Amino acid sequence: MESSPSSTTEDSKKIQVRSSLVESIRGCGLSGMRIDKEDLKKQLTLPQYLRFAMRDSIRLQDPSAGETLYRNRAEGEDSAAPTSPMVVFINARSGGRHGPALKERLQQLMSEEQVFDLADVKPHEFVLYGLACLEMLAGLGDSCAKETREKLRVMVAGGDGTVGWVLGCLTELRQLGREPVPPVGIVPLGTGNDLSRSFNWGGSFPFAWKSAIKRTLQKASVGSVHRLDSWRLSISMPESTTVKPPYCLKQAEEFTLDQGIEIEGELPDKVKSYEGVYYNYFSIGMDAQVAYGFHRLRDEKPYLASGPIANKIIYSGYSCTQGWFFTPCTSDPGLRGFVPGWILI
């Protein structure tokens, strides 16, 4: 798809957006089907030397750290790629009290090295070191690593923001010429789960989750791959502006606006720029301020955001304090309009 730029301006802020496509797995119906735990594990689990090679590469932040394990693997050691190699990213803070238990369950259904807690391993670290390790071994002639890299699928256990974070990091593979880009499936642990609903993964974490998670992983291993619209966002602002950007926005060294964009007023001498990718929706103003308030509360008082129902109540509370009719905007019209804050999903 050709890039089609659009822009908005507010004070000294300049925003540029470009469209792109990424791949994601669409869930398929498997309700009522009995899935054997051991058969599923064989489908998903990587050979031990590959798991340990990826683990060491990520820990040491060196893609070549796993070469020794490849060279020294035992003669006759199982080196066949599984039919559906998979890794899972989990945001253990999502899903209320189920997060840690779900992480343990996922490790039982594949291996500990294939389940990444986002508190410990960030998606970009997996791309830079874990996937790069597979590519390095494939370059050395390891057919198992090559097949695993080509067939790999990624699951994300978290909310829309977590899914967007992982998708944004994986999208960089296409820009670097490191294809194929692994498709992504979802275990919905968030409050809204809009992206999960759109791709038939469900709108909420199931009550009987221990049996449901097996069906979800099976769906991910056989589900068809579909394209998902995404947008690359560039933001520039005065260097003195203090911001705490979301994970999907990274500071950019250089920033150039398209020549066709009309800019009101003068640009500041020094600017700070961020770039990233978003999915589903991008918001500024009241909607973004409500989301920002919730995430800040979850960071400061995580015990309050204990589950989807509690989260929705908190969201409702913030919504009732951010509308202009509930704020000093009623007495000071100058406060109406743009409200600082952003949310990218």
ABEGO torsion letter per residue (X at the ends): XBBBBBBBBBEABBBBBBBBBBBBBBBBBABGBBBBAAAAAAAABBBAAAAAAAAAAAAAGBAAAAAAAAAABBBGBBABBBABBBBBBBBAABGEAAAAAAAAAAAAABBAAABBBAAABBAAAAAAAAAAAAAAAAAAGBAAAAAAAAABBBBBBEBAAAAAAAAAAAAAAAAAGBOBBBBBBBBBABAAGAAAAAAGAEABBBABAAAAAAAAAAAAAABBBBBBBBBBBBBBBBAABBBBBBAABBBBABBBBBAABBBBEBBBABBBBBBBBBBGBBBBEAAAAAAAAAAAAAAABAAABAEAAAAAAAAAAAAAAABAAABAAAABAAABEBBBEBBBX
